[in-house]
Structures are given as structure tokens and as C-alpha cells.
């Protein structure tokens, strides 16, 4: 990135100094009159990001992104007694998460810590309904 140089009246007469991109040494001129613009923190028309455009989008649009998300996940409807659902909502509020996140965590814990196929369900069934 080329540095830009401010032209001051004392040095504007020197054409070669005006075209240089580094501070020139002048006999008798104070060094505080030379100022470079650009570099770190300066303004420059060249941003340096013309070749990097970011990563390519995975999906063509928002609808395709949403369709891919839904294709990777299955939806299950959960029904239970109102007092159980209220307890789930209360627990989710205490943990600062949604009921869906709470149920996902509970199911993952239950799948990890119990062999359901071998041990069976908790509770008993009465007329086909889990008590």
C-alpha cells in the first residue's frame, strides 16, 4: 500500500520530494513539517481486500438454507399432562433455555445413561397408557 505525502509550502518547490513516498531530508527544513498520511490507521483508497471476497455461500438463498436445516432434523410432537408441561416450562425458565432445548438435553441424557431396549420404560402401563 503506497503511502501518501502531504505537500507543505516549504517543500512544494522540490518536485522530486513531492513524488517520493518517504520523508526526504532537506537542509534547513524542520523535520516536523513532513507528515505521512496512510499506513496504519491512515486513510487510503486502497483497502487491500479487493481479491478476498469472503467465503462462498453454502445455500442459494434463505429458503434453501431453511429447507436444508429442516431436512437434517426430524420433528416430534410431545404431549403430556398440563402439570408436567408446566414443570418443564418452569425448569426451562430457571435454566434460561427453551422447552425444546430442555427436552433435547433430557433425551440425550436418557439415551446416554440407560439402555431402554433392554431395561424398558419407567412406570407401568395401564390399558396401554404410561402411568
C-alpha positions in Angstrom: 0.0 0.0 0.0 1.7 3.2 -1.1 2.0 6.0 1.5 0.6 9.4 0.6 2.6 12.5 1.4 1.2 15.9 2.4 2.7 18.8 0.4 3.7 21.8 2.6 4.6 25.2 1.2 8.3 25.0 2.1 8.9 21.8 0.2 6.4 22.0 -2.7 9.1 23.7 -4.8 11.0 20.5 -4.9 9.3 18.3 -7.5 11.3 15.2 -6.7 10.4 15.4 -3.0 6.7 15.8 -3.8 6.7 12.5 -5.7 8.6 10.5 -3.1 6.7 8.3 -0.7 9.2 8.5 2.2 10.3 11.6 4.2 13.0 13.5 2.4 15.9 15.2 4.1 16.1 18.9 3.5 18.8 21.1 4.7 17.4 23.8 7.0 13.9 22.5 7.0 12.4 21.4 10.3 11.5 17.7 10.3 8.2 18.4 12.0 6.8 19.8 8.7 6.8 16.5 7.0 3.8 14.3 7.5 2.9 11.0 6.0 -0.7 10.0 5.5 -1.7 6.4 5.2 -0.2 3.3 6.6 -1.5 2.1 10.0 -4.6 4.0 10.9 -4.5 6.4 7.9 -6.9 6.7 5.1 -6.1 5.3 1.7 -8.2 4.5 -1.3 -6.6 1.0 -1.5 -8.3 -1.1 1.2 -6.3 -4.3 0.4 -9.4 -6.5 0.3 -10.1 -6.5 -3.4 -9.1 -10.1 -4.0 -10.7 -11.6 -0.9 -14.5 -11.6 -1.3 -15.3 -13.9 1.7 -16.4 -17.5 1.6 -18.9 -18.6 -0.9 -22.5 -19.1 0.3 -23.5 -22.6 1.0 -27.1 -22.1 0.0 -28.5 -20.0 -2.8 -31.0 -18.1 -0.6 -32.7 -18.2 2.8 -35.4 -20.6 1.6 -32.8 -23.2 0.6 -30.9 -22.7 3.9 -34.1 -23.3 5.8 -35.0 -26.4 3.7 -31.6 -27.9 4.3 -31.9 -27.2 8.1 -35.3 -28.9 8.2 -34.1 -31.9 6.1 -31.4 -32.6 8.7 -33.8 -32.6 11.7 -36.9 -34.5 12.4 -39.9 -33.1 14.3 -41.6 -34.9 17.2 -44.8 -33.7 18.8 -44.8 -34.1 22.6 -48.0 -34.2 24.6 -48.3 -34.7 28.4 -50.4 -33.7 31.3 -50.6 -29.9 31.9 -48.8 -30.1 35.3 -45.8 -31.9 33.7 -45.7 -29.3 30.9 -45.8 -26.5 33.5 -42.9 -28.1 35.4 -40.9 -28.3 32.1 -41.6 -24.6 31.4 -40.6 -23.7 35.0 -37.3 -25.7 34.7 -36.6 -24.2 31.3 -37.1 -20.7 32.7 -34.7 -21.4 35.6 -32.1 -22.7 33.1 -32.7 -19.8 30.7 -33.4 -22.0 27.8 -36.4 -23.0 25.7 -38.5 -26.1 26.5 -37.3 -27.6 23.2 -33.6 -27.2 24.3 -34.5 -28.7 27.7 -36.3 -31.7 26.1 -33.3 -32.2 23.8 -30.9 -32.3 26.7 -33.2 -34.6 28.7 -33.5 -37.1 25.8 -29.7 -37.1 25.1 -29.1 -37.7 28.8 -31.6 -40.5 28.9 -30.2 -42.1 25.7 -26.7 -42.0 27.1 -27.4 -43.3 30.6 -29.9 -46.0 30.1 -30.3 -49.0 27.7 -34.0 -48.5 27.0 -34.3 -51.6 24.7 -33.0 -53.9 27.4 -34.5 -52.3 30.6 -37.7 -51.0 29.3 -39.7 -47.9 30.4 -40.1 -46.4 33.8 -43.5 -46.7 35.2 -46.2 -49.2 34.2 -48.8 -49.2 31.5 -52.5 -49.3 32.4 -54.7 -50.0 29.3 -51.8 -49.1 27.1 -51.2 -45.7 28.7 -48.0 -45.0 30.6 -48.8 -44.0 34.2 
